[in-house]
Amino acid sequence: MLVGTVVGGDQSVGIFVDETSKATLRLKLDGDYQGWRLSSVRQREVTMVRGELTETLTFAKAGGASPATGPAVAETAMRRGSSHTAQYD
């Protein structure tokens, strides 16, 4: 699940939480996690690419609905996370 973004050119980061293990993942722009590459980071939104698949993950504004995730990334990549905080480049 996408929980945050830090937008800063080539230093942009997507922040995710594995809903199963509650592990936090910080993925830098162009970083890879289990075959998914973080291809863009915008305010409240990231785009992940795996082969020809593209998934856009967004999160709600404060006080809004619960965060949303793209189904392929949420089920394929994040469910397999570890029980510790991981950082990938």
N, C-alpha and C positions, 0 to 999 in steps of 0.2 A: 504494500500500500504506500503510495506517495504521501509524505507528510510535510515536505518542505522543499523549497528551492532557494539557491543562492545564485543570483545572476551577476556575472562579472566577466563578460567576454570569454576568453579561453580558460578562465578559472571557475567557470560555472559548475555547480554541483546539484545533484538531485539527492534528497534524503528520503529513505524508505524504511518501513518497518515490516518485518516478517510477522504476519498476524498469528502464525502458529507458535513460533519460538519467542516472539517479541524482540528479536535481534534487530539492531539498527544498522543500516547500510548507507554509507556515503559514497556516491559514485560520481567521479569527475566527468566532465564533458569528454566524449570519445572513450570513456572507460568501458570495460566489459565485465559483465557478471553472468556467468553460466550461459554464454553464447549471445546474450542480449547486449547491444552497444547503445550507450546513451548518446543519441545523435543531436539533440537540442534541449536547451533548458530555457524556459521563459517563466515569467512571474506566474505561479500557481499551475504550471504545466511542464511536462517533459515528454519527449518522443524517444521511444526505444525501438531499435531495429535488430532483427535477427533474420539473416538471409533476405528473403523477399517480403517478410512480414514486417509491418510497421504498426506500433501501438502507441497511442497518445494517452498518457495518464494525467489526470487533473485532481485537484483537491478543492473543496468548497471554501468559500469565504468564512471568516469567523462568524459563528452563530447560524450558519447555513446548514444544509443537509450534510450527512456524513461523507467523508472522502470517497472519491470514485477511483477505480483502477481499471486498466485495460485487462480483459480476461486472460489473454495469453501470457502476459508478463506476470500477473498475479498468481496464476496457477502453475506456470512452468518455472519461472525463475525464483520468485520470492518464497514459495512454499518450501524450497530446498535449502533455505538459509541456515546458518549455524546459530548456536545459542549465545554467541558473543558479538560484540560490535566489530564490524569488518569494514575496512577501507580498501577500495580498489581503484587503480589508475587506469 
